[in-house]
Amino acid sequence: MTEQPTEPTEPTEPTEPTEPTEPTGTAGTAAPEAPRRSRRVLWAVARWTAAVVVCGGVGAGTAMGITALDRNDVPGLETRSDGRWEYPQLRLPALPVDRPRPFTESNDGEIHYADVRALLLPAPAGATPDPKLNGGFVPTDSYLSLYGKESRDEVKRALTDSTLRHIAARGWTTPDGTRTSIHLLRFSSVAFAEAFKDEVVEAGAADGPKALPDGVEGLALDNFADDIGVSGTSVYVFREKKPYGPEQVRWAYVQAGDTLALIAQTRKGEALAVPFQQTVTLQNQLLG
């Protein structure tokens, strides 16, 4: 019985294996070389497989690393600010027990049962609060001072006729110099709120309201009100048209049930459209 050759021990490093002693075959016939070539092929396949696995792992790791990063951390993918302010997360205030939201089927009077001060939009990050408009109730004169002197008596009369309950206000100034004020007027019913709105906002509606903010001589209508889409509310948006003085004013009214909001922004040079639209939209959402 012919003794079979002993297989060499496979090396631990990817070097060429030692050739075994040629076995004795039939006289005059050389032993076949298939095992040697087979092992060479196997080592070549092993090398290429390892290379593919390593490259694939590096590629996958890079992709996972990119997807795990914030978009602003990836060169070339950073998102530039569009001018919006950073407001805190908004929440609707709690309601008294068994009291519905203003625009629900069980609230035909469209009454805001929440404290109107809790419905004021908070100031954005980095803003300096106005100590006179700190989120509390303010006297009627605080609201009237927003209008030109020629309009204040007329607005005051309209307030008297509409059984105003109270006014809450908040104001702030952002680092770019924009001054913002928000006044929420709460009336005894939706009918009185609408009557005041008709008198002050929609009187002479073809050309805009007659009662203009202090220092404003001409106005233009803004066109983003239809994009807000808060059910049950009405929005009226204006801006001071050119030529204007060193500052420009943008202002908007939001009529929501028994409450009317006046949002105004003033800035040297030009009052920017994006933060104004953002502020009006968020205040509208809180009232709706």
C-alpha positions as CSV (number, residue, x, y, z in Angstrom):
1,M,0.0,0.0,0.0
2,T,1.6,3.2,-1.1
3,E,2.1,5.8,1.7
4,Q,0.2,9.1,1.0
5,P,2.1,12.3,1.3
6,T,1.5,14.4,4.4
7,E,-0.4,17.8,3.8
8,P,1.8,20.7,4.8
9,T,0.5,22.9,7.7
10,E,-1.2,26.0,6.3
11,P,0.9,29.2,7.2
12,T,-0.6,31.9,9.3
13,E,0.6,34.7,7.0
14,P,-0.5,35.0,3.4
15,T,2.7,33.6,1.9
16,E,3.2,30.9,-0.7
17,P,2.8,27.4,0.9
18,T,5.8,25.0,0.8
19,E,5.5,22.5,-2.0
20,P,5.1,18.9,-0.8
21,T,7.5,16.1,-1.9
22,E,6.3,14.6,-5.1
23,P,4.6,11.3,-4.4
24,T,5.7,8.2,-6.2
25,G,3.3,7.2,-8.9
26,T,3.2,4.8,-11.7
27,A,6.7,4.2,-13.0
28,G,7.7,6.9,-15.5
29,T,4.6,9.0,-14.7
30,A,4.9,12.4,-12.9
31,A,2.5,13.3,-10.1
32,P,-0.3,15.8,-11.1
33,E,0.1,19.5,-10.1
34,A,-3.6,20.3,-9.5
35,P,-3.4,20.6,-5.7
36,R,-0.6,23.2,-6.0
37,R,-2.6,25.3,-8.5
38,S,-5.8,24.9,-6.6
39,R,-4.2,26.3,-3.4
40,R,-2.8,29.3,-5.4
41,V,-6.2,30.1,-6.8
42,L,-7.7,29.8,-3.3
43,W,-5.2,32.3,-1.8
44,A,-5.8,34.7,-4.7
45,V,-9.5,34.6,-4.1
46,A,-9.0,35.1,-0.4
47,R,-6.8,38.2,-1.0
48,W,-9.4,39.8,-3.3
49,T,-12.3,38.9,-1.0
50,A,-10.5,40.5,2.0
51,A,-9.8,43.7,-0.1
52,V,-13.4,43.9,-1.2
53,V,-14.7,43.5,2.4
54,V,-12.3,46.2,3.7
55,C,-13.2,48.7,1.0
56,G,-16.9,48.0,1.4
57,G,-16.7,48.4,5.1
58,V,-14.9,51.8,4.7
59,G,-17.5,53.0,2.2
60,A,-20.4,51.9,4.4
61,G,-18.8,53.5,7.4
62,T,-18.4,56.7,5.6
63,A,-22.0,56.7,4.4
64,M,-23.3,56.0,7.9
65,G,-21.0,58.7,9.3
66,I,-22.5,61.3,6.9
67,T,-26.1,60.3,7.5
68,A,-25.5,60.4,11.3
69,L,-24.2,64.0,11.1
70,D,-26.4,67.0,11.3
71,R,-26.9,68.6,7.9
72,N,-25.1,71.7,9.0
73,D,-22.0,69.7,9.9
74,V,-21.5,68.3,6.4
75,P,-19.4,70.6,4.2
76,G,-21.5,71.9,1.2
77,L,-24.8,70.8,2.8
78,E,-25.2,73.5,5.4
79,T,-28.6,75.2,5.4
80,R,-28.5,79.0,5.5
81,S,-31.0,80.7,7.8
82,D,-34.0,82.3,5.9
83,G,-34.4,85.0,8.6
84,R,-36.8,83.2,10.9
85,W,-36.5,83.8,14.6
86,E,-36.1,81.0,17.1
87,Y,-39.2,80.9,19.2
88,P,-39.7,78.6,22.2
89,Q,-41.9,75.5,21.8
90,L,-45.5,76.7,21.9
91,R,-48.3,75.1,23.9
92,L,-51.9,76.1,24.2
93,P,-52.8,77.1,27.8
94,A,-54.9,74.9,30.0
95,L,-58.6,75.6,30.1
96,P,-61.0,75.7,33.0
97,V,-62.8,72.4,33.7
98,D,-65.5,71.6,31.1
99,R,-64.6,74.7,29.0
100,P,-64.0,74.1,25.2
101,R,-61.6,75.7,22.8
102,P,-63.0,78.7,20.9
103,F,-63.7,77.1,17.5
104,T,-65.4,73.9,18.5
105,E,-68.9,72.7,18.0
106,S,-69.7,73.1,21.7
107,N,-68.5,76.8,21.7
108,D,-70.9,78.7,19.5
109,G,-69.9,82.0,21.0
110,E,-66.3,81.5,20.0
111,I,-65.1,82.5,23.4
112,H,-61.5,82.2,24.7
113,Y,-61.9,80.7,28.1
114,A,-58.1,80.6,28.7
115,D,-56.4,83.6,30.3
116,V,-55.8,86.0,27.5
117,R,-52.3,86.7,28.9
118,A,-51.4,83.0,28.3
119,L,-52.3,83.4,24.7
120,L,-49.6,86.0,24.0
121,L,-46.8,84.8,21.8
122,P,-43.5,84.6,23.8
123,A,-40.4,86.5,22.8
124,P,-37.9,84.7,20.5
125,A,-34.4,83.7,21.6
126,G,-32.0,86.6,22.1
127,A,-34.7,89.3,22.3
128,T,-34.7,92.0,24.9
129,P,-38.2,92.2,26.6
130,D,-40.0,95.6,26.7
131,P,-40.6,96.3,30.4
132,K,-43.8,98.2,29.6
133,L,-45.2,95.3,27.6
134,N,-44.3,92.4,29.8
135,G,-47.1,90.0,29.1
136,G,-49.6,91.5,31.6
137,F,-52.6,93.7,31.3
138,V,-52.1,97.2,30.0
139,P,-54.3,100.4,30.1
140,T,-56.2,101.4,27.0
141,D,-53.8,104.3,26.5
142,S,-51.0,101.8,25.8
143,Y,-53.0,100.5,22.9
144,L,-54.1,103.9,21.7
145,S,-50.5,105.2,21.6
146,L,-49.9,102.8,18.6
147,Y,-52.0,105.0,16.4
148,G,-51.4,108.5,15.0
149,K,-52.8,111.3,17.1
150,E,-55.4,112.1,14.5
151,S,-56.9,108.7,14.9
152,R,-56.8,108.1,18.6
153,D,-60.1,109.7,19.6
154,E,-61.9,107.7,16.9
155,V,-60.3,104.4,18.1
156,K,-61.0,105.3,21.7
157,R,-64.7,105.9,20.9
158,A,-64.9,102.5,19.1
159,L,-63.4,100.8,22.1
160,T,-65.9,102.4,24.4
161,D,-68.8,101.3,22.2
162,S,-67.6,97.7,22.0
163,T,-67.5,96.8,25.7
164,L,-63.8,96.0,25.9
165,R,-63.0,93.8,28.8
166,H,-59.2,94.1,29.0
167,I,-55.9,94.3,26.9
168,A,-52.9,92.1,27.4
169,A,-49.6,93.0,25.7
170,R,-46.0,91.8,25.1
171,G,-43.1,93.5,23.3
172,W,-39.4,92.9,22.6
173,T,-36.5,94.1,20.5
174,T,-34.3,91.6,18.6
175,P,-30.5,92.1,18.0
176,D,-31.1,93.5,14.5
177,G,-33.2,96.4,16.0
178,T,-36.6,95.1,15.1
179,R,-39.2,96.3,17.7
180,T,-42.2,94.0,18.1
181,S,-45.5,94.7,20.0
182,I,-48.5,92.4,20.4
183,H,-51.7,93.6,21.9
184,L,-54.6,91.2,22.5
185,L,-58.0,92.9,23.0
186,R,-60.6,90.7,24.7
187,F,-64.3,91.8,24.3
188,S,-67.4,90.6,26.0
189,S,-68.6,88.7,22.9
190,V,-67.6,87.9,19.4
191,A,-70.2,90.4,18.1
192,F,-68.5,93.3,19.9
193,A,-65.0,92.2,18.7
194,E,-66.3,92.1,15.1
195,A,-67.9,95.5,15.5
196,F,-64.6,97.0,16.6
197,K,-62.8,95.3,13.8
198,D,-65.3,96.7,11.3
199,E,-64.9,100.2,12.7
200,V,-61.1,100.3,12.9
201,V,-59.8,97.7,10.4
202,E,-62.3,97.5,7.6
203,A,-63.6,101.1,7.5
204,G,-62.7,102.2,4.0
205,A,-61.5,98.7,3.2
206,A,-60.8,99.4,-0.4
207,D,-57.9,101.6,0.6
208,G,-57.1,99.9,3.9
209,P,-57.9,101.1,7.4
210,K,-58.2,104.8,8.1
211,A,-56.6,104.5,11.6
212,L,-52.9,104.0,10.8
213,P,-49.9,103.4,13.1
214,D,-48.2,106.5,14.5
215,G,-45.9,108.0,11.8
216,V,-47.4,106.0,8.9
217,E,-48.8,108.1,6.1
218,G,-49.5,105.4,3.4
219,L,-50.0,101.7,3.4
220,A,-49.9,98.7,1.1
221,L,-51.6,95.3,1.5
222,D,-49.6,92.2,2.1
223,N,-50.6,88.9,0.5
224,F,-49.6,86.1,2.8
225,A,-52.7,86.1,5.0
226,D,-54.4,83.4,2.9
227,D,-51.5,81.0,3.5
228,I,-51.9,80.9,7.3
229,G,-55.1,78.9,7.2
230,V,-56.2,78.9,10.8
231,S,-59.9,77.9,10.8
232,G,-62.3,80.5,12.3
233,T,-59.9,83.4,12.2
234,S,-59.5,86.4,9.9
235,V,-56.2,88.1,9.2
236,Y,-55.5,91.6,7.8
237,V,-51.9,92.4,6.9
238,F,-50.4,95.8,6.0
239,R,-47.0,97.5,5.5
240,E,-45.9,101.1,5.3
241,K,-45.4,101.9,1.6
242,K,-42.5,103.9,0.2
243,P,-41.5,106.6,0.6
244,Y,-41.2,106.3,4.3
245,G,-38.9,107.8,6.9
246,P,-35.9,106.2,8.6
247,E,-38.0,103.3,9.8
248,Q,-40.7,101.0,8.2
249,V,-43.7,99.6,10.0
250,R,-45.5,96.3,9.3
251,W,-48.7,95.5,11.1
252,A,-51.5,92.9,11.1
253,Y,-54.8,92.3,12.8
254,V,-56.1,88.9,13.8
255,Q,-59.7,88.6,14.6
256,A,-60.4,85.3,16.5
257,G,-63.8,85.0,18.1
258,D,-64.0,87.4,21.1
259,T,-60.4,88.5,20.8
260,L,-58.6,90.9,18.4
261,A,-54.8,91.0,18.1
262,L,-52.7,93.8,16.7
263,I,-49.1,92.7,15.8
264,A,-46.7,95.5,14.8
265,Q,-43.0,95.5,13.9
266,T,-40.8,98.5,13.3
267,R,-37.2,98.4,12.0
268,K,-34.7,101.0,10.8
269,G,-34.4,100.9,7.1
270,E,-36.9,98.1,6.3
271,A,-39.1,95.9,8.5
272,L,-38.2,92.3,7.3
273,A,-41.0,90.2,5.8
274,V,-39.9,86.7,7.1
275,P,-39.9,87.3,10.8
276,F,-43.1,89.4,10.6
277,Q,-44.9,86.6,8.7
278,Q,-43.6,84.1,11.2
279,T,-44.8,86.2,14.2
280,V,-48.2,86.8,12.8
281,T,-48.7,83.1,11.9
282,L,-47.7,81.8,15.3
283,Q,-49.8,84.4,17.2
284,N,-52.7,83.4,14.9
285,Q,-52.2,79.7,15.8
286,L,-52.3,80.5,19.5
287,L,-55.6,82.3,19.1
288,G,-57.2,79.6,16.9
